[in-house]
Amino acid sequence: MRNRLLSVFGAVVTLTLILTACVPAATPAPSAPATEAPKAAAPQPTAVPPTAVPKPTEAPKPTATSAPKVLRVAFPQEPDSLNPYYSNMWFAAILGPLYLSTGLIVFNDKNEAVPLIAKEIPSTANGGISADGKVITYKLRDDIKWSDGEPLTADDYVFTWQMVMNDKNTVLSRDPFDVVVDKVEAKDKSTLVVTFKEPYAPWQAKIFTGSGGPTAGAGALPKHILEPVFQKDGTLDNAEWNRKPTVGIGPYLFKEWQSGSHLIFVANPNYWQGKPKLDQIYIRIVPDDAAQLAALKAGDSDVGTFIDYSVMPDLEKLGTVDLVKAASGYQESLFFNLSTDAKTKGHPALQDVNVRKAVVMAVDRQKIVKDLLGGRTKVSSTFWEDTPYADPSQKPLAFDATGAKKLLDDAGWKVGADGIREKDGVKLKLRYATTTRDVRKSTQVIVQQMLKDVGIDVELINHASDLFFAGYGDQGPIAMGQYDIEQHSSNPAFPDPDYVSWTCREVPSDKNPSGTNYQYFCDKELDDLFTQQAVTVDSQARIQLFYKIGKILNDKLYWVSLWDDPDWWAISKKLKNARLSGGTPFWNAYNWSLE
C-alpha cells in the first residue's frame, strides 16, 4: 500500500493552509498551468494474473549514434493494474502521470499545488470556492484531447465519479465520494462543480487530483472508451483498458506490457505541454533488489526504485548514479489483524492490547534500523512523522524483552514444555505476512527470532506484491484476514494527512468489498476524530485533532512503526531535470532528458 499532508479551504482560509507544513507553502497559482505539472496518487487489482513469465525482452541500449532516447527504469515489483481505481500499489500509482495525467490540481517537487487540467486553483478570491466552503468549481482547460483525438471534458470526471460510486464496480475504495461528496456535475464542457455535504479539508489532495490515493485522487477516466464497456459488461472490473490503457492524456502513451518482463511507454507527439524530450520509457521488471543492483552497476538501468538500504554503499561507490531521497509520508509498518469474524479472524491473543504491546516490546526496532538499514533512517513516533501532525510528546515504545514476558505472563499466556506460550489449549503462534522484498524477508527473520525469545512462535508468509495488495473483492490474502501480523509501507493522502483505512466504514465485507480497513477494527472514538478532522478547515485545530489520533494509535497499538520510509532513488547522472516528488515521482517526466 505504498500503496498516501494538509489541504484546507473555506472563506477565511488561504492557500498556504492547504499545503503540507513540512514543505514550503504553495504560491498563488497562475491562470495557466505551471510549466512543470503532473502529480498522481497512489487494494484491489482486477488484472488477470500471468500464467507464464515470458523471457524478458532486452531494453534498447542507447549508443552514441542511436537516435531514440530511451530511459530504462527498474521495478522490483510489478504493477497489478494500470487503472488507478483498482490498484493501491506504489509501482502502479507512480506511472499515472506518464499515460493518464488527468489530475485537476497536482503537486510539484516542493509539494506545492499547481493547476494541471484546471486553469487555476479554486479559491474564494476567484470564485472557485463558495462562501460556505461546500462548493468547489473547477474551470478546465478546453484545449486538451485524449490521445485518440476526443476532447477531455468535465463529463469525463462526472462519469468517473459515477463509476466509483456504482455497486457493479469493485473499486478499491469510494472515499471520499461516499461520505462527504453530495454530487459531481458538469455545468458545461469546461466547468466541473463538486458539492460537499459540508466543508472538506483534504479536497486538494483527494478530489480528482494527481495525488492523494488510488481513488478520488486519481483523476478522470476516458468516458468515451469505458462507458461502452460498462454498458456492455455491466462492470469495469474486467475492462481491457485496465491493463492496456491505450488512450490517455499524458506525455507518454502506453505501448506494451509483458507480465514478468517489462512495460513500455512511448512519447506522445501531441502532448499539450509539448513533445517529451525522451522517446521511450522502458520499465524493466526485475525479480529482486539484487537484480536491480546488478542492472544499475552494469549500466542497464538509468533509474532504480525502492532502493534497499543494504545496497546503498555499493551504489555510492559507483560514481555513475546519485542517491536521491524524497520525503513521501510513507512508513514501513506492522499491522495487527483484529478481526473476530470466522471468515477473517486473527489470533485471539491479539484482542488483548497488552499482548499487542508485548509483541512490540519484544522487537528491538532500533537494532533493526541500525544493523539492517545501516542507521540511515529511524523508528517513527507517529504515522505523520516529521510533519506538523506528529505529536512531539509521542515516542516509540521501547524494546524491553523482560517487560514483554511479564505482560504475556499477566495476560495468561504461559510458556509450555516446547518453549511456546499457550492459554486454554491455544498456542501463541502468529502468522507474519509480507511481500517478497529482500529487506522485508530479512526483517521477518529477525522479528521471528526476537519473538521466539519471549515464547511467541511465528510462521513466515510471503506473497508476490500483486497478490499481497489484492483487495477483498479479489480474495487478496491480507484483505481476507489471512494473517496475524503483516508488514508493508503505507502513507496518508500525501501531502494531506487524511487517512481512511482506520475508519469503521472501511471494514470490508461481502456487502462492502471496497473497504480498505484490513485490520478489521472499529474504534468509535478514533472514527469520530477522523470524521472531525476532515471537516476542520482551521489548520491549528486540525493539527490538534491529529495529535489525539496519533495517541490513540500508539496507546492501542493499531499501528506500529518499523522505520520511517522515504522514497530512495538511484538516478543516473545522465538523466537531467528529474525533479522527483515524494507524492508522485514522475510529475515532470515530460521534461526529463538524457545526455
C-alpha positions in Angstrom: 0.0 0.0 0.0 2.7 2.1 -0.8 0.4 2.0 -1.7 -0.6 8.1 0.8 -0.2 16.4 4.1 -2.7 19.2 4.5 -5.3 20.7 2.3 -7.8 23.1 3.8 -10.2 25.7 2.5 -13.0 28.0 3.4 -13.9 31.6 3.3 -11.3 32.6 5.7 -8.6 30.1 4.7 -5.8 31.0 2.4 -3.9 28.6 0.0 -1.0 28.4 2.4 -3.2 26.5 4.8 -3.8 23.9 2.1 -0.3 22.7 1.8 1.7 20.4 3.9 3.7 22.2 6.5 6.8 20.1 6.1 7.5 21.9 2.8 7.1 25.5 1.6 3.5 26.6 1.1 2.2 27.0 -2.4 2.3 30.3 -4.1 -1.0 31.5 -5.7 -1.4 29.7 -8.9 -1.3 31.5 -12.2 -4.2 31.3 -14.6 -2.3 29.0 -16.9 -0.7 25.7 -15.7 2.9 25.7 -14.5 5.5 24.5 -16.9 6.2 21.5 -14.7 3.0 19.7 -13.9 1.7 16.2 -13.2 1.4 14.5 -9.8 -0.8 11.4 -9.4 -1.5 9.2 -6.4 -1.2 6.1 -5.3 -6.2 -2.6 -2.9 -7.7 -4.3 -5.3 -6.4 -5.3 -8.7 -8.6 -6.7 -11.4 -5.8 -7.6 -13.8 -5.6 -11.2 -14.9 -2.6 -12.8 -13.2 0.1 -14.0 -15.6 0.0 -17.7 -16.3 3.6 -17.8 -17.5 6.5 -15.5 -17.3 8.0 -14.7 -20.7 11.7 -14.3 -21.3 12.4 -10.6 -20.7 12.8 -8.5 -23.7 16.1 -6.7 -23.7 15.6 -2.9 -23.3 17.2 -0.8 -26.0 20.7 0.3 -25.2 21.4 3.8 -26.4 24.6 4.3 -28.3 26.4 7.5 -29.4 24.8 7.1 -32.8 21.3 5.8 -31.9 18.5 8.3 -32.4 15.9 7.1 -29.8 16.4 8.3 -26.3 15.2 5.5 -24.0 15.1 5.9 -20.2 15.4 2.5 -18.5 13.7 2.2 -15.1 14.0 -0.9 -12.8 10.9 -2.0 -10.9 11.5 -4.8 -8.3 7.7 -5.1 -8.0 5.3 -5.5 -10.9 2.2 -3.3 -11.1 -1.1 -5.1 -10.6 -3.3 -2.8 -12.8 -3.0 0.5 -14.7 -6.4 1.6 -13.8 -5.7 3.7 -10.7 -9.1 3.0 -9.2 -8.2 -0.7 -9.0 -4.7 -0.5 -7.5 -3.1 0.5 -4.3 0.4 -0.3 -5.4 3.1 2.4 -5.4 4.6 0.9 -8.5 1.2 1.3 -10.3 0.5 4.8 -8.9 3.7 6.5 -10.0 3.1 5.5 -13.6 -0.2 7.6 -13.7 1.5 10.9 -14.8 3.0 9.1 -17.7 -0.1 7.9 -19.6 -3.2 9.2 -17.7 -2.3 12.6 -16.3 -5.8 13.9 -15.7 -5.3 15.5 -12.3 -7.1 18.8 -12.0 -4.6 20.1 -9.4 -1.2 18.4 -8.9 1.8 18.9 -6.7 5.4 19.7 -7.7 8.7 18.5 -6.2 8.2 21.0 -3.3 4.7 19.7 -2.7 3.2 22.9 -3.9 -0.2 22.8 -5.6 -0.2 23.8 -9.2 -3.0 23.6 -11.7 -2.9 21.0 -14.4 -6.2 20.3 -16.2 -7.8 23.1 -14.1 -7.0 26.6 -15.4 -6.4 27.8 -11.9 -6.7 26.5 -8.3 -10.1 27.3 -7.0 -10.2 29.9 -4.2 -12.7 32.3 -2.6 -11.0 35.1 -4.4 -11.5 33.7 -7.9 -15.0 32.4 -7.1 -13.9 28.8 -7.2 -14.9 28.2 -3.6 -18.3 29.1 -2.3 -18.8 31.4 0.7 -19.9 28.4 2.8 -17.0 26.3 1.6 -19.2 23.5 0.3 -18.9 24.0 -3.4 -15.7 23.8 -5.5 -15.9 25.0 -9.1 -13.1 24.0 -11.5 -12.6 25.8 -14.7 -11.0 23.2 -17.1 -8.7 23.8 -20.0 -10.6 23.5 -23.2 -7.6 22.6 -25.4 -6.8 19.2 -24.2 -7.6 16.0 -26.0 -7.3 12.3 -25.3 -4.6 10.6 -27.4 -7.3 9.4 -29.9 -8.4 12.9 -30.6 -11.5 13.0 -28.4 -11.7 16.2 -26.2 -11.2 15.8 -22.4 -14.3 17.4 -20.8 -16.0 17.8 -17.4 -18.2 14.8 -18.5 -15.1 12.5 -18.1 -14.9 13.5 -14.4 -18.6 13.1 -13.8 -18.5 9.6 -15.5 -15.6 8.6 -13.3 -17.4 9.7 -10.1 -20.4 7.6 -11.3 -18.3 4.6 -11.9 -16.6 4.8 -8.5 -20.0 5.0 -6.8 -21.6 2.3 -8.8 -22.1 -1.0 -6.9 -21.3 -3.0 -10.0 -17.7 -1.8 -10.0 -15.5 -3.3 -7.2 -13.1 -0.3 -7.0 -10.5 -0.1 -4.2 -12.4 2.5 -2.2 -15.1 5.1 -2.7 -13.5 7.5 -0.3 -14.2 10.4 -0.1 -17.1 10.4 -2.6 -19.3 8.0 -0.5 -19.2 10.1 2.7 -18.5 13.8 2.0 -19.5 14.4 -1.6 -23.1 15.3 -2.4 -22.8 15.5 -6.1 -20.4 16.0 -9.1 -21.8 17.9 -12.0 -20.7 19.2 -15.4 -22.1 22.7 -15.6 -20.7 22.8 -19.2 -17.9 21.0 -21.1 -15.2 23.0 -19.3 -16.8 23.6 -15.9 -16.8 20.9 -13.2 -18.7 21.5 -9.9 -18.2 19.4 -6.8 -20.6 19.9 -4.0 -19.8 18.6 -0.5 -22.2 17.9 2.3 -20.0 20.2 4.5 -16.6 21.8 4.1 -14.0 19.2 3.3 -10.4 20.0 4.3 -8.5 17.4 2.1 -10.1 18.4 -1.2 -7.0 19.4 -3.0 -5.3 16.1 -2.4 -8.3 13.9 -2.8 -10.7 15.2 -5.4 -9.6 14.3 -9.0 -6.0 15.2 -8.2 -2.9 13.6 -9.4 -2.1 12.5 -5.9 -3.7 11.6 -2.6 -4.6 7.9 -3.0 -5.8 5.4 -5.5 -9.4 6.5 -5.7 -10.6 10.1 -5.8 -7.1 11.4 -6.2 -6.6 9.5 -9.5 -8.2 11.9 -11.9 -10.6 11.2 -14.8 -11.0 8.0 -16.8 -11.9 8.2 -20.6 -15.7 8.1 -20.7 -15.9 7.5 -24.5 -13.8 4.4 -24.0 -15.1 2.9 -20.8 -18.8 3.9 -20.9 -19.5 1.4 -23.7 -17.6 -1.3 -21.8 -19.8 -0.7 -18.7 -23.0 -0.7 -20.8 -22.0 -4.0 -22.4 -20.4 -5.9 -19.4 -22.2 -4.2 -16.5 -18.8 -3.5 -14.8 -15.4 -2.0 -15.4 -13.7 -4.6 -13.3 -12.5 -6.6 -16.3 -12.1 -3.8 -18.8 -9.2 -4.4 -21.2 -8.2 -0.7 -20.6 -7.2 -1.6 -17.0 -4.1 -3.4 -18.3 -3.9 -1.8 -21.7 -4.7 2.0 -21.3 -4.0 2.8 -24.9 -6.0 6.1 -24.6 -4.6 8.7 -22.2 -3.7 12.4 -21.8 -0.2 12.1 -20.6 3.2 12.9 -22.1 3.8 9.2 -22.8 1.4 6.6 -24.4 1.1 3.1 -23.3 2.6 0.7 -25.8 3.2 -2.7 -24.2 3.1 -4.7 -21.0 4.6 -8.2 -20.9 4.0 -9.6 -17.4 7.2 -10.5 -15.6 9.3 -8.7 -18.1 8.6 -5.0 -18.9 6.2 -2.1 -19.7 6.9 0.3 -22.5 5.6 3.9 -22.8 6.4 6.0 -25.9 6.4 9.8 -26.3 3.1 11.4 -27.1 3.8 13.7 -30.0 0.6 15.7 -29.3 1.1 16.1 -25.6 -0.4 19.5 -24.8 2.6 20.8 -22.9 4.9 19.9 -25.8 6.5 16.7 -27.1 8.5 15.0 -24.3 12.3 15.0 -24.6 12.6 11.2 -24.2 11.4 8.9 -27.0 10.6 6.0 -24.7 10.4 5.0 -21.1 11.2 1.3 -20.6 10.1 -0.2 -17.2 12.1 -3.3 -16.6 10.6 -5.8 -14.1 13.4 -7.3 -12.0 13.0 -10.2 -9.7 14.6 -8.7 -6.6 16.8 -6.0 -5.2 19.9 -7.9 -6.1 18.9 -7.9 -9.8 18.2 -4.2 -9.6 21.6 -3.5 -8.1 23.3 -5.6 -10.9 21.4 -3.7 -13.6 22.4 -0.3 -12.1 26.1 -1.5 -11.8 26.1 -2.7 -15.4 24.5 0.4 -16.7 21.4 -1.5 -17.9 19.1 0.7 -15.8 19.1 4.5 -15.5 16.7 4.7 -12.6 16.5 2.4 -9.6 13.4 2.4 -7.3 12.8 1.4 -3.7 16.5 1.3 -3.1 17.4 -1.2 -0.4 19.4 0.3 2.4 21.9 -2.6 2.3 23.0 -1.8 -1.3 23.4 2.0 -0.8 27.1 1.8 0.0 27.8 -0.1 -3.2 25.8 2.4 -5.3 27.6 5.3 -3.7 30.9 3.8 -4.8 29.8 3.5 -8.5 30.1 7.2 -9.2 27.6 6.9 -12.0 24.4 7.4 -10.0 23.1 9.7 -7.4 21.1 8.5 -4.4 18.1 10.8 -4.1 15.8 10.9 -1.1 12.3 12.2 -1.4 10.0 12.5 1.7 6.7 10.9 0.8 4.9 10.3 4.1 5.5 6.6 3.9 6.0 4.5 7.0 7.2 0.8 6.9 4.8 -0.6 9.4 3.4 -3.6 11.3 -0.4 -4.1 11.4 -2.4 -6.5 13.6 -5.4 -8.5 12.4 -8.1 -7.7 14.9 -10.9 -9.5 13.2 -13.1 -11.7 15.3 -15.3 -12.9 12.4 -14.8 -16.5 11.5 -14.1 -15.7 7.8 -11.2 -13.2 8.5 -10.3 -14.0 12.1 -6.9 -13.1 13.6 -5.2 -14.8 16.5 -7.4 -14.3 19.6 -4.5 -13.2 21.7 -4.2 -10.0 19.7 -7.6 -8.9 21.0 -5.7 -8.0 24.2 -3.9 -4.7 23.9 -1.3 -5.9 26.4 -0.4 -8.8 24.2 0.0 -6.5 21.2 2.1 -4.3 23.5 4.3 -7.3 24.4 4.8 -8.2 20.8 6.1 -4.7 20.1 8.3 -4.5 23.2 9.9 -7.8 22.2 11.1 -6.5 18.9 14.3 -4.3 19.0 13.3 -2.0 16.2 16.3 0.4 16.8 18.6 -2.6 16.3 16.9 -3.5 13.0 17.3 0.1 11.8 21.0 0.1 12.8 22.0 -3.3 11.6 19.7 -3.9 8.7 19.3 -0.4 7.3 22.7 1.0 8.2 21.3 3.6 10.5 20.1 5.7 7.5 16.6 6.1 8.9 14.7 5.9 12.2 11.8 4.3 14.1 8.9 6.8 13.8 6.9 8.1 16.7 3.7 8.7 14.8 2.2 7.9 11.4 2.8 11.6 10.4 6.5 11.7 11.2 8.3 15.0 10.5 5.1 16.9 9.8 3.1 19.3 11.9 0.7 16.5 12.6 3.2 14.4 14.5 2.7 15.0 18.3 6.2 15.7 19.7 5.2 14.2 23.0 4.8 10.7 21.5 7.8 8.4 21.5 8.2 4.9 20.1 7.6 2.0 22.5 11.0 1.0 23.8 12.5 -2.5 23.4 12.0 -4.4 26.7 12.0 -8.2 26.4 11.7 -8.7 30.1 8.7 -6.4 30.3 7.2 -8.2 27.3 7.5 -11.6 29.1 5.8 -10.1 32.2 2.9 -8.7 30.1 2.4 -12.1 28.5 2.5 -13.9 31.8 0.0 -11.5 33.3 -2.3 -12.0 30.3 -2.3 -15.7 31.0 -0.1 -16.8 28.1 2.3 -19.2 29.9 5.4 -20.9 28.4 4.7 -24.6 27.6 7.1 -27.5 27.5 8.2 -26.7 24.0 9.0 -23.1 24.9 6.0 -21.6 23.2 3.3 -19.8 25.2 -0.2 -21.1 25.3 -3.5 -20.4 27.0 -6.6 -22.6 27.3 -5.0 -25.0 24.9 -4.3 -22.4 22.2 -0.7 -21.9 21.1 0.6 -18.3 20.7 1.6 -18.8 17.1 1.3 -15.8 14.8 1.2 -15.7 11.0 3.5 -12.9 9.9 2.9 -11.9 6.2 4.6 -9.5 3.9 5.8 -9.2 0.3 8.9 -10.8 -1.3 11.1 -7.8 -1.0 14.5 -8.8 0.4 14.6 -6.2 3.2 11.1 -7.4 4.4 12.1 -11.0 4.3 15.2 -10.2 6.3 13.1 -8.2 8.8 10.8 -11.2 9.2 13.7 -13.5 10.1 15.0 -11.0 12.8 11.5 -10.4 14.2 10.8 -14.2 14.3 13.8 -14.8 16.4 13.1 -11.9 18.8 9.5 -13.1 19.3 10.7 -16.7 19.9 12.9 -15.4 22.7 9.8 -14.3 24.6 7.9 -17.5 23.8 5.9 -16.5 20.7 6.1 -18.8 17.7 5.9 -17.1 14.2 5.1 -18.5 10.8 6.6 -16.5 8.0 4.5 -15.9 4.9 5.5 -14.1 1.7 3.3 -13.1 -1.2 4.1 -11.6 -4.6 3.2 -7.9 -4.4 0.2 -8.1 -6.8 -1.4 -10.8 -4.6 -0.4 -9.2 -1.3 -2.1 -5.9 -2.2 -5.2 -7.5 -3.9 -8.5 -6.4 -2.4 -11.3 -8.2 -0.7 -13.2 -8.5 -4.0 -10.3 -10.4 -5.5 -9.8 -12.5 -2.4 -6.4 -11.0 -1.5 -4.9 -12.8 1.4 -4.3 -9.7 3.6 -7.8 -8.3 2.7 -9.3 -11.6 3.7 -7.5 -11.6 7.0 -5.1 -14.5 6.3 -2.5 -13.1 8.7 -2.0 -12.1 12.3 0.8 -9.6 11.7 1.5 -8.0 8.3 4.2 -5.6 7.1 4.1 -3.1 4.4 4.7 0.6 3.8 1.8 2.9 3.8 1.2 6.7 3.8 -1.7 9.2 4.2 -3.2 11.2 1.3 0.2 12.9 0.9 0.6 15.8 1.0 -2.6 15.8 3.1 -2.7 13.9 6.5 -6.1 12.3 5.8 -6.2 8.5 6.1 -9.4 6.4 5.8 -8.2 2.9 6.3 -8.6 3.0 10.1 -12.3 4.0 9.9 -15.3 1.8 10.6 -16.8 2.4 7.2 -13.8 0.9 5.5 -14.0 -2.5 7.2 -14.5 -4.9 4.2 -17.2 -7.5 3.9 -19.2 -9.2 1.2 -21.5 -6.2 1.2 -18.6 -3.8 1.3 -15.9 -5.3 -0.8 -14.3 -1.9 -1.5 -13.3 -1.4 2.2 -9.6 -1.0 2.9 -9.6 -1.5 6.7 -7.9 -4.9 6.6 -7.2 -4.8 10.3 -10.9 -5.2 10.9 -11.3 -3.0 13.9 -13.9 -0.3 14.6 -13.0 2.3 17.2 -15.8 4.8 17.7 -13.5 7.5 19.3 -11.0 7.2 16.6 -13.7 7.2 13.9 -15.2 10.4 15.3 -11.8 12.1 15.3 -11.1 11.1 11.6 -14.5 12.4 10.7 -14.0 15.7 12.5 -10.5 16.4 11.1 -11.8 16.0 7.5 -14.2 19.0 8.0 -11.9 21.1 10.1 -10.5 23.9 7.9 -8.6 25.6 10.7 -5.0 24.3 10.4 -4.1 24.5 14.1 -7.3 22.9 15.2 -6.7 20.1 12.7 -3.2 19.5 13.9 -4.6 19.1 17.5 -7.0 16.5 16.2 -4.2 14.5 14.7 -2.3 14.7 18.0 -5.3 12.9 19.5 -5.5 10.4 16.7 -1.8 9.6 16.9 -2.0 9.0 20.7 -4.9 6.5 20.2 -3.0 4.7 17.5 0.0 4.4 19.8 -1.8 3.6 23.0 -3.9 0.8 21.4 -1.2 -0.4 19.1 -3.3 -0.2 16.0 -0.2 0.9 14.2 3.5 0.1 14.8 6.4 1.8 13.1 9.2 -0.3 11.9 11.0 2.6 10.2 10.4 5.9 8.5 10.3 5.1 4.8 11.1 7.9 2.5 11.5 7.2 -1.2 15.1 6.4 -2.1 16.1 6.5 -5.8 19.2 5.7 -7.7 19.4 8.2 -10.6 21.9 8.0 -13.4 24.0 11.2 -13.7 23.0 11.2 -17.4 19.3 11.9 -16.5 18.6 15.6 -16.3 15.6 17.6 -15.0 14.3 14.7 -12.9 12.8 16.7 -10.1 11.4 13.8 -8.1 8.3 14.4 -5.9 7.6 12.5 -2.8 3.9 12.4 -3.7 4.3 11.5 -7.4 7.9 11.0 -8.5 7.1 11.2 -12.2 5.2 14.5 -12.0 7.6 16.3 -14.6 8.6 13.3 -16.7 7.8 15.1 -19.9 10.7 17.4 -19.2 13.2 14.7 -18.4 16.2 14.3 -20.8 19.2 12.1 -21.2 22.7 13.4 -22.0 
